[in-house]
Amino acid sequence: MKHADQVALIKQIFAWMDRKVPPMADTTDVNPVAAYTDPEQFAREREILFREYPLLVGLSCQLRKVGDFLVDDFSEVPILAVRAADGRVRAFANVCRHRGGRVARGCGRAKTFTCAYHGWSYDTQGRLVGLPEAQGFPDLERSEYGLRELPAEEKYGLVWVMPQAGKDFEIEDYLGGLGPELAEYGFENYHHYETRALRRSMNWKLVLDTFGESYHFQTLHADTVAPILHHNLSPFQAFGRNHRITFVRKTIDKLRTLPEAEWDLIVHAATVYLLFPNTVLTIQNDHVDIFRVYPAGDRVGESVMYMDFYIPEPASSEKAVLHWEKNVDLLMRTVETQDFPMGEDIQRGIASGAQEVFTYGRFEPALGHYHRAVRNAVGCDATGGVDR
């Protein structure tokens, strides 16, 4: 975020704090609970959002050198992203062209990727380079049996992949003008610290809702983030189907005594971006954490996700490791013992049929914005029904 934009937002924050009134939309909003339970909407979400939209798979810093790779196992198409020999980030369906096994797992660096089933191997540009006992395939044209390439774009230190072969894209068409703001963070300079895979018994959108308001901080997070962040003070701005929401640290009052030229919102806030359709990217004072959330197969009330944690410098000392472990622990303690168990309670609650809609307060505009974007993208009306 540019400094001028930070200053303008900080001034608004001080005004809200002084008035003791949070930033609010003009009206309340509602969302049908069918958004989290309806099998038909869920099927359309899987078909459209996770097939026809570019998905963030990681930061450029994970693919610094030729052969650096990562996999995404949870999207509708298993994805392998790699820094190819030509210097580009390329993406492929992580599917061997012989019998469909995976050719890569996890992340790391490799010159070739080999299927564990029969040993077919591929180079960083997806070409079939290893064919054991090739005499058994006398008519096979190797150039036609490379990994299936998927469109990929690397920009602003971020890597997106379209999980559909042949569907080229320009990421700017999806960012709603957010690109220049993302460019300010220098994501390519970060270092990957850890990725965790998580599974929860809640619809995938309930996971994203966790990061959409600060109205719950004082009650649900009394012993984790409530002592650090202001309760129910979270300015919102939309960027097309994406948005930014700012959770304000209690330290922000320190800026009142400093000249505006020294104001730094990043130090005194957690800046949360929802990158449509399934990613929450949070800029913290000294690190970045990302949640990439997916439906768990065909189960409407189950979700899987990656939590990616990035730091500004490699953790090269015991002191640094202890520091980052404390940060990861606070993050995971907050979501794993508070947010996600509450989300699972909510999933059980709405399955009971006790209510038809969720009502969002005027200080929860991010939730209404996101769910309207989902409904619009998949062709559902405001009652939760699928438009014919």
C-alpha positions as CSV (number, residue, x, y, z in Angstrom):
1,M,0.0,0.0,0.0
2,K,1.4,3.4,-1.0
3,H,2.3,5.7,1.9
4,A,-0.3,8.3,0.8
5,D,-3.0,5.7,1.0
6,Q,-1.8,4.6,4.4
7,V,-1.9,8.1,5.7
8,A,-5.4,8.6,4.4
9,L,-6.6,5.4,6.0
10,I,-4.9,6.1,9.3
11,K,-6.7,9.5,9.5
12,Q,-10.0,7.8,8.9
13,I,-9.1,5.2,11.6
14,F,-8.3,8.0,14.1
15,A,-11.6,9.7,13.3
16,W,-13.6,6.5,13.9
17,M,-11.7,5.9,17.1
18,D,-12.3,9.4,18.4
19,R,-16.1,9.1,17.6
20,K,-16.2,5.6,19.1
21,V,-18.1,4.5,16.0
22,P,-16.7,1.8,13.7
23,P,-16.8,2.2,9.9
24,M,-20.2,1.0,8.7
25,A,-22.0,0.3,5.5
26,D,-25.3,2.0,4.7
27,T,-27.4,-1.0,5.5
28,T,-27.3,-4.5,7.1
29,D,-27.1,-7.5,4.7
30,V,-28.3,-11.0,4.6
31,N,-27.0,-14.3,3.2
32,P,-29.0,-17.5,2.8
33,V,-27.6,-20.3,4.8
34,A,-28.1,-22.4,1.7
35,A,-24.8,-20.9,0.6
36,Y,-23.2,-23.3,2.9
37,T,-25.4,-26.4,2.5
38,D,-27.0,-26.4,-1.0
39,P,-25.5,-29.3,-3.1
40,E,-26.4,-27.6,-6.4
41,Q,-24.7,-24.3,-5.5
42,F,-21.7,-26.2,-4.1
43,A,-21.4,-28.2,-7.4
44,R,-21.4,-25.0,-9.4
45,E,-18.8,-23.5,-7.1
46,R,-16.5,-26.4,-7.7
47,E,-17.1,-26.4,-11.4
48,I,-16.8,-22.6,-11.9
49,L,-14.7,-21.1,-9.2
50,F,-12.1,-23.9,-9.0
51,R,-11.9,-24.6,-12.7
52,E,-12.5,-21.3,-14.5
53,Y,-10.7,-18.8,-12.1
54,P,-6.9,-18.4,-11.6
55,L,-5.9,-19.7,-8.2
56,L,-3.0,-18.4,-6.2
57,V,-0.5,-21.3,-5.6
58,G,2.3,-19.5,-3.8
59,L,4.8,-16.7,-3.9
60,S,7.7,-16.2,-6.4
61,C,10.2,-16.7,-3.5
62,Q,9.3,-20.4,-3.4
63,L,10.4,-20.7,-7.0
64,R,13.6,-18.7,-7.0
65,K,15.9,-21.1,-9.0
66,V,15.5,-23.4,-11.9
67,G,13.9,-26.7,-10.7
68,D,12.3,-25.2,-7.6
69,F,8.7,-26.6,-7.5
70,L,5.6,-26.8,-5.4
71,V,2.4,-28.7,-5.7
72,D,-1.2,-27.9,-5.0
73,D,-3.2,-31.1,-4.2
74,F,-6.5,-29.6,-3.2
75,S,-7.8,-27.8,-6.3
76,E,-10.0,-29.6,-8.8
77,V,-6.9,-30.4,-10.9
78,P,-3.7,-31.4,-9.1
79,I,-1.1,-28.7,-9.9
80,L,2.6,-28.8,-10.3
81,A,4.3,-25.3,-10.5
82,V,8.0,-25.1,-11.3
83,R,10.7,-22.7,-12.3
84,A,11.5,-24.1,-15.7
85,A,14.9,-24.2,-17.5
86,D,13.8,-21.3,-19.6
87,G,13.4,-19.1,-16.5
88,R,9.6,-19.0,-16.6
89,V,7.2,-20.3,-13.9
90,R,5.3,-23.1,-15.7
91,A,2.4,-25.1,-14.4
92,F,1.3,-28.6,-15.3
93,A,-1.4,-31.0,-14.3
94,N,0.5,-33.2,-11.8
95,V,-0.6,-36.3,-13.7
96,C,1.7,-38.8,-15.4
97,R,0.6,-39.3,-19.0
98,H,1.1,-43.1,-18.8
99,R,-1.3,-44.2,-16.1
100,G,-2.2,-41.0,-14.2
101,G,0.0,-41.1,-11.1
102,R,1.4,-38.0,-9.5
103,V,4.9,-37.0,-10.6
104,A,5.7,-34.7,-7.7
105,R,4.8,-34.2,-4.1
106,G,5.4,-31.4,-1.6
107,C,7.9,-28.9,-2.6
108,G,11.7,-28.7,-3.3
109,R,14.1,-28.6,-6.2
110,A,14.4,-31.2,-9.0
111,K,15.8,-31.6,-12.5
112,T,13.1,-34.2,-13.4
113,F,9.8,-35.4,-12.0
114,T,9.2,-39.1,-11.9
115,C,6.0,-41.1,-11.5
116,A,6.5,-43.7,-8.7
117,Y,4.3,-46.2,-10.6
118,H,6.3,-47.1,-13.7
119,G,9.1,-44.5,-13.6
120,W,8.1,-42.2,-16.5
121,S,9.9,-38.9,-15.9
122,Y,9.6,-35.3,-17.1
123,D,11.8,-32.3,-17.2
124,T,11.0,-28.8,-15.8
125,Q,9.4,-27.9,-19.1
126,G,7.1,-30.8,-18.9
127,R,8.7,-32.9,-21.6
128,L,8.8,-36.7,-21.4
129,V,12.5,-37.5,-20.9
130,G,12.5,-40.9,-19.3
131,L,10.6,-43.9,-20.6
132,P,11.8,-47.2,-19.0
133,E,11.8,-50.1,-21.4
134,A,10.9,-47.9,-24.3
135,Q,10.9,-50.9,-26.6
136,G,7.4,-51.6,-25.3
137,F,6.1,-48.4,-26.8
138,P,7.5,-48.5,-30.4
139,D,4.8,-46.1,-31.8
140,L,4.8,-43.6,-28.9
141,E,5.7,-40.0,-30.0
142,R,7.4,-38.5,-26.9
143,S,6.6,-35.0,-27.9
144,E,2.9,-35.8,-27.6
145,Y,3.2,-37.3,-24.1
146,G,4.5,-34.3,-22.1
147,L,2.8,-33.2,-19.0
148,R,-0.4,-31.3,-19.7
149,E,0.5,-27.6,-19.3
150,L,-1.8,-25.2,-17.5
151,P,-1.8,-21.4,-17.9
152,A,0.3,-19.7,-15.3
153,E,1.2,-16.1,-14.5
154,E,3.8,-14.7,-12.2
155,K,3.3,-11.0,-11.2
156,Y,3.9,-8.9,-8.1
157,G,5.8,-11.7,-6.6
158,L,2.7,-14.0,-6.7
159,V,2.0,-17.0,-8.8
160,W,-1.4,-17.9,-10.2
161,V,-2.4,-21.0,-12.1
162,M,-5.6,-21.6,-14.2
163,P,-6.6,-25.2,-13.4
164,Q,-7.8,-25.7,-17.0
165,A,-5.6,-26.4,-19.9
166,G,-5.9,-23.9,-22.8
167,K,-7.8,-21.2,-20.8
168,D,-5.2,-18.4,-20.9
169,F,-5.7,-15.4,-18.7
170,E,-4.4,-12.0,-17.7
171,I,-4.4,-11.7,-13.9
172,E,-5.2,-8.0,-14.1
173,D,-8.6,-8.9,-15.4
174,Y,-9.3,-10.5,-12.1
175,L,-7.7,-8.2,-9.6
176,G,-10.1,-5.3,-9.9
177,G,-7.3,-2.7,-9.8
178,L,-5.6,-4.2,-6.8
179,G,-2.4,-5.0,-8.6
180,P,-0.5,-1.8,-7.9
181,E,-1.2,-2.1,-4.2
182,L,0.1,-5.7,-4.1
183,A,3.2,-4.6,-5.9
184,E,4.1,-2.4,-3.0
185,Y,4.8,-5.4,-0.7
186,G,7.7,-7.0,-2.5
187,F,6.5,-10.5,-2.1
188,E,9.3,-11.8,-4.2
189,N,11.8,-10.9,-1.5
190,Y,10.1,-13.0,1.3
191,H,11.3,-16.5,2.3
192,H,9.0,-19.5,2.7
193,Y,9.0,-20.7,6.4
194,E,6.3,-23.3,6.6
195,T,3.2,-24.8,5.0
196,R,0.6,-26.7,6.8
197,A,-2.4,-28.6,5.4
198,L,-5.6,-28.5,7.4
199,R,-9.0,-30.2,7.1
200,R,-12.1,-29.1,8.9
201,S,-15.8,-30.1,9.0
202,M,-17.2,-26.8,7.6
203,N,-18.1,-25.4,4.2
204,W,-15.1,-23.8,2.6
205,K,-16.7,-20.3,2.6
206,L,-17.1,-20.5,6.4
207,V,-13.3,-20.6,6.6
208,L,-13.1,-17.4,4.6
209,D,-15.8,-15.8,6.7
210,T,-13.4,-16.1,9.7
211,F,-11.3,-13.4,8.2
212,G,-14.1,-11.1,7.2
213,E,-14.8,-9.1,10.3
214,S,-13.5,-8.1,13.8
215,Y,-16.9,-8.1,15.5
216,H,-16.0,-11.4,17.1
217,F,-12.6,-10.5,18.5
218,Q,-13.7,-9.4,22.0
219,T,-15.7,-12.6,22.7
220,L,-14.1,-15.4,20.7
221,H,-10.5,-14.2,20.8
222,A,-10.3,-12.8,24.4
223,D,-7.1,-14.6,25.2
224,T,-5.3,-14.5,21.7
225,V,-5.7,-11.5,19.4
226,A,-8.1,-9.4,21.4
227,P,-5.3,-7.9,23.6
228,I,-3.4,-7.0,20.4
229,L,-6.2,-5.8,18.0
230,H,-9.0,-3.2,18.3
231,H,-12.4,-4.8,18.6
232,N,-14.8,-4.2,15.7
233,L,-12.6,-1.6,14.0
234,S,-11.9,-3.0,10.5
235,P,-12.1,-0.6,7.5
236,F,-13.1,-2.3,4.2
237,Q,-12.5,-1.5,0.6
238,A,-13.6,-3.5,-2.4
239,F,-11.5,-4.2,-5.5
240,G,-13.9,-5.8,-7.9
241,R,-14.6,-9.3,-6.4
242,N,-11.6,-8.9,-4.1
243,H,-11.4,-6.8,-1.0
244,R,-9.1,-5.4,1.7
245,I,-10.0,-5.3,5.4
246,T,-7.7,-3.7,8.0
247,F,-7.5,-5.1,11.5
248,V,-6.1,-2.3,13.6
249,R,-3.5,-2.9,16.3
250,K,-3.8,-1.1,19.6
251,T,-0.4,0.4,19.1
252,I,-1.7,2.7,16.4
253,D,-2.1,5.5,18.9
254,K,1.7,5.9,18.9
255,L,1.4,7.5,15.5
256,R,-0.6,10.5,16.8
257,T,2.7,12.0,18.2
258,L,4.7,11.5,14.9
259,P,4.7,13.5,11.7
260,E,2.7,12.0,8.9
261,A,5.9,11.3,7.0
262,E,6.8,8.7,9.6
263,W,3.4,7.0,9.7
264,D,3.4,3.3,8.8
265,L,0.1,1.4,8.9
266,I,1.7,-2.0,8.2
267,V,3.4,-1.9,11.6
268,H,0.2,-1.1,13.4
269,A,-2.3,-3.3,11.5
270,A,-3.0,-6.7,10.0
271,T,-3.9,-5.9,6.4
272,V,-6.1,-8.7,5.1
273,Y,-6.8,-9.2,1.4
274,L,-9.3,-11.7,0.1
275,L,-8.2,-12.7,-3.4
276,F,-11.2,-14.1,-5.1
277,P,-12.3,-16.9,-5.0
278,N,-10.5,-18.7,-2.2
279,T,-7.4,-17.0,-0.8
280,V,-6.8,-14.9,2.3
281,L,-3.5,-13.0,2.3
282,T,-2.5,-11.2,5.4
283,I,0.2,-8.6,5.7
284,Q,1.6,-8.6,9.3
285,N,4.2,-6.3,10.8
286,D,7.0,-8.7,10.0
287,H,5.6,-11.6,8.0
288,V,2.9,-12.7,5.6
289,D,0.5,-15.6,6.1
290,I,-1.8,-17.0,3.5
291,F,-4.8,-19.4,3.7
292,R,-5.8,-21.0,0.5
293,V,-9.1,-22.8,1.0
294,Y,-10.8,-25.5,-1.1
295,P,-13.9,-27.7,-1.0
296,A,-13.0,-31.2,0.2
297,G,-14.0,-33.1,-2.9
298,D,-17.8,-33.4,-3.2
299,R,-18.5,-32.9,0.5
300,V,-20.4,-29.6,1.0
301,G,-19.7,-29.4,4.7
302,E,-16.0,-30.2,4.5
303,S,-13.0,-28.1,3.6
304,V,-9.3,-28.4,3.1
305,M,-6.7,-25.6,3.1
306,Y,-3.0,-24.7,3.0
307,M,-1.6,-22.3,5.6
308,D,1.5,-20.7,4.1
309,F,3.9,-18.6,6.3
310,Y,6.5,-16.3,4.9
311,I,9.2,-14.3,6.6
312,P,11.5,-11.4,5.5
313,E,14.8,-13.2,6.1
314,P,15.7,-16.8,6.4
315,A,15.5,-18.2,10.0
316,S,19.2,-18.7,10.4
317,S,19.5,-18.7,14.2
318,E,17.9,-20.5,17.1
319,K,16.5,-17.1,18.3
320,A,14.9,-16.5,14.9
321,V,13.4,-19.9,14.9
322,L,11.9,-19.4,18.4
323,H,10.5,-16.0,17.2
324,W,8.8,-17.5,14.2
325,E,7.5,-20.5,16.0
326,K,5.8,-18.2,18.5
327,N,4.2,-16.3,15.7
328,V,3.0,-19.5,14.0
329,D,1.8,-20.8,17.3
330,L,-0.3,-17.7,17.9
331,L,-1.8,-17.9,14.5
332,M,-2.6,-21.6,14.7
333,R,-3.9,-21.4,18.2
334,T,-6.3,-18.7,17.2
335,V,-7.7,-20.5,14.2
336,E,-7.4,-24.1,15.3
337,T,-8.8,-23.7,18.9
338,Q,-11.2,-20.8,18.3
339,D,-12.2,-19.8,14.8
340,F,-12.4,-23.2,13.2
341,P,-14.2,-25.0,16.0
342,M,-16.7,-22.2,15.9
343,G,-17.1,-22.6,12.2
344,E,-17.8,-26.3,12.7
345,D,-20.4,-25.4,15.3
346,I,-22.0,-23.1,12.8
347,Q,-22.0,-25.8,10.1
348,R,-23.9,-28.1,12.5
349,G,-26.2,-25.3,13.5
350,I,-27.3,-24.4,10.0
351,A,-27.7,-28.1,9.1
352,S,-30.4,-28.3,11.8
353,G,-32.7,-26.0,9.8
354,A,-33.1,-23.6,12.7
355,Q,-32.6,-20.5,10.5
356,E,-32.8,-19.5,6.8
357,V,-30.4,-16.5,6.6
358,F,-27.3,-15.0,8.2
359,T,-27.7,-11.3,9.0
360,Y,-24.5,-9.2,8.7
361,G,-24.3,-6.0,10.6
362,R,-23.4,-2.6,9.0
363,F,-19.8,-3.1,10.4
364,E,-19.5,-6.5,8.5
365,P,-19.5,-5.3,4.8
366,A,-16.8,-7.6,3.7
367,L,-19.0,-10.7,4.3
368,G,-21.9,-9.3,2.2
369,H,-19.5,-8.2,-0.6
370,Y,-17.8,-11.6,-0.8
371,H,-21.0,-13.7,-0.8
372,R,-22.6,-11.4,-3.5
373,A,-19.5,-12.0,-5.6
374,V,-19.7,-15.7,-5.2
375,R,-23.4,-15.8,-6.1
376,N,-22.8,-13.6,-9.1
377,A,-19.9,-15.8,-10.3
378,V,-21.8,-19.0,-10.1
379,G,-25.2,-17.8,-11.1
380,C,-27.2,-18.0,-7.8
381,D,-29.9,-15.6,-6.8
382,A,-30.1,-13.8,-3.4
383,T,-32.3,-16.5,-1.9
384,G,-29.6,-19.1,-2.5
385,G,-31.4,-20.7,-5.5
386,V,-29.5,-21.4,-8.8
387,D,-30.6,-19.1,-11.6
388,R,-31.9,-21.2,-14.5
